[in-house]
Each structure stands twice: as C-alpha cells, then as structure tokens.
Amino acid sequence: MSVFLATVKPRYSVINVAVDSLNCAAMSATAVALSALAMHTS
C-alpha cells in the first residue's frame, strides 16, 4: 500500500514517512524516559 501511495502521491508519502519516524522517535524517547524513571523509583 505504501508503494502505491509513493507512486501516486510522492509528497504526501514523504510527509507521512517523516511524521511516522517522528512519532517513532517520540515513542522511543518516552519509553526510555519511563523505564529510566521506573529504575530510579524501584
């Protein structure tokens, strides 16, 4: 499906990839922060 989108709407898919990677980075940072907090409190 992403390949289809990439061929039809290149700009749209590029934005989606950027947003996806930002979301992934934010989730990873949150997970790291939460696990660090858990380690400190326990």
Distance bins in CASP14 RR format, pairs under 12 A and 6 or more apart:
PFRMAT RR
TARGET T0000
AUTHOR 0000-0000-0000
RMODE 2
METHOD distances of the structure
MODEL  1
1 7 0 0 0 0 0 1 0 0 0 0 0
1 8 0 0 0 0 0 1 0 0 0 0 0
1 13 0 0 0 0 0 1 0 0 0 0 0
1 16 0 0 0 0 0 1 0 0 0 0 0
2 8 0 0 0 0 0 1 0 0 0 0 0
2 9 0 0 0 0 0 1 0 0 0 0 0
2 10 0 0 0 0 0 1 0 0 0 0 0
2 12 0 0 0 0 0 1 0 0 0 0 0
2 13 1 0 0 1 0 0 0 0 0 0 0
2 14 0 0 0 0 0 1 0 0 0 0 0
2 16 0 0 0 0 1 0 0 0 0 0 0
2 17 0 0 0 0 1 0 0 0 0 0 0
2 20 0 0 0 0 1 0 0 0 0 0 0
3 9 0 0 0 0 0 1 0 0 0 0 0
3 10 0 0 0 0 0 1 0 0 0 0 0
3 13 0 0 0 0 1 0 0 0 0 0 0
4 10 0 0 0 0 0 1 0 0 0 0 0
4 12 0 0 0 0 0 1 0 0 0 0 0
4 13 0 0 0 0 1 0 0 0 0 0 0
5 11 0 0 0 0 0 1 0 0 0 0 0
5 12 1 0 0 1 0 0 0 0 0 0 0
5 13 1 0 1 0 0 0 0 0 0 0 0
5 14 0 0 0 0 0 1 0 0 0 0 0
5 15 0 0 0 0 0 1 0 0 0 0 0
5 16 1 0 0 1 0 0 0 0 0 0 0
5 17 0 0 0 0 1 0 0 0 0 0 0
6 12 0 0 0 0 1 0 0 0 0 0 0
6 13 1 0 1 0 0 0 0 0 0 0 0
6 14 0 0 0 0 1 0 0 0 0 0 0
6 15 0 0 0 0 0 1 0 0 0 0 0
6 16 0 0 0 0 1 0 0 0 0 0 0
6 17 0 0 0 0 1 0 0 0 0 0 0
7 13 0 0 0 0 1 0 0 0 0 0 0
9 15 0 0 0 0 1 0 0 0 0 0 0
9 16 0 0 0 0 1 0 0 0 0 0 0
9 17 0 0 0 0 0 1 0 0 0 0 0
10 16 0 0 0 0 0 1 0 0 0 0 0
10 17 0 0 0 0 0 1 0 0 0 0 0
11 17 0 0 0 0 0 1 0 0 0 0 0
11 18 0 0 0 0 0 1 0 0 0 0 0
12 18 0 0 0 0 0 1 0 0 0 0 0
12 19 0 0 0 0 0 1 0 0 0 0 0
13 19 0 0 0 0 0 1 0 0 0 0 0
13 20 0 0 0 0 0 1 0 0 0 0 0
14 20 0 0 0 0 0 1 0 0 0 0 0
14 21 0 0 0 0 0 1 0 0 0 0 0
15 21 0 0 0 0 0 1 0 0 0 0 0
15 22 0 0 0 0 0 1 0 0 0 0 0
16 22 0 0 0 0 0 1 0 0 0 0 0
16 23 0 0 0 0 0 1 0 0 0 0 0
17 23 0 0 0 0 0 1 0 0 0 0 0
17 24 0 0 0 0 0 1 0 0 0 0 0
18 24 0 0 0 0 0 1 0 0 0 0 0
18 25 0 0 0 0 0 1 0 0 0 0 0
19 25 0 0 0 0 0 1 0 0 0 0 0
19 26 0 0 0 0 0 1 0 0 0 0 0
20 26 0 0 0 0 0 1 0 0 0 0 0
20 27 0 0 0 0 0 1 0 0 0 0 0
21 27 0 0 0 0 0 1 0 0 0 0 0
21 28 0 0 0 0 0 1 0 0 0 0 0
22 28 0 0 0 0 0 1 0 0 0 0 0
22 29 0 0 0 0 0 1 0 0 0 0 0
23 29 0 0 0 0 0 1 0 0 0 0 0
23 30 0 0 0 0 0 1 0 0 0 0 0
24 30 0 0 0 0 0 1 0 0 0 0 0
24 31 0 0 0 0 0 1 0 0 0 0 0
25 31 0 0 0 0 0 1 0 0 0 0 0
25 32 0 0 0 0 0 1 0 0 0 0 0
26 32 0 0 0 0 0 1 0 0 0 0 0
26 33 0 0 0 0 0 1 0 0 0 0 0
27 33 0 0 0 0 0 1 0 0 0 0 0
27 34 0 0 0 0 0 1 0 0 0 0 0
28 34 0 0 0 0 0 1 0 0 0 0 0
28 35 0 0 0 0 0 1 0 0 0 0 0
29 35 0 0 0 0 0 1 0 0 0 0 0
29 36 0 0 0 0 0 1 0 0 0 0 0
30 36 0 0 0 0 0 1 0 0 0 0 0
30 37 0 0 0 0 0 1 0 0 0 0 0
31 37 0 0 0 0 0 1 0 0 0 0 0
31 38 0 0 0 0 0 1 0 0 0 0 0
32 38 0 0 0 0 0 1 0 0 0 0 0
32 39 0 0 0 0 0 1 0 0 0 0 0
33 39 0 0 0 0 0 1 0 0 0 0 0
33 40 0 0 0 0 0 1 0 0 0 0 0
34 40 0 0 0 0 0 1 0 0 0 0 0
34 41 0 0 0 0 0 1 0 0 0 0 0
35 41 0 0 0 0 0 1 0 0 0 0 0
35 42 0 0 0 0 0 1 0 0 0 0 0
36 42 0 0 0 0 0 1 0 0 0 0 0
END
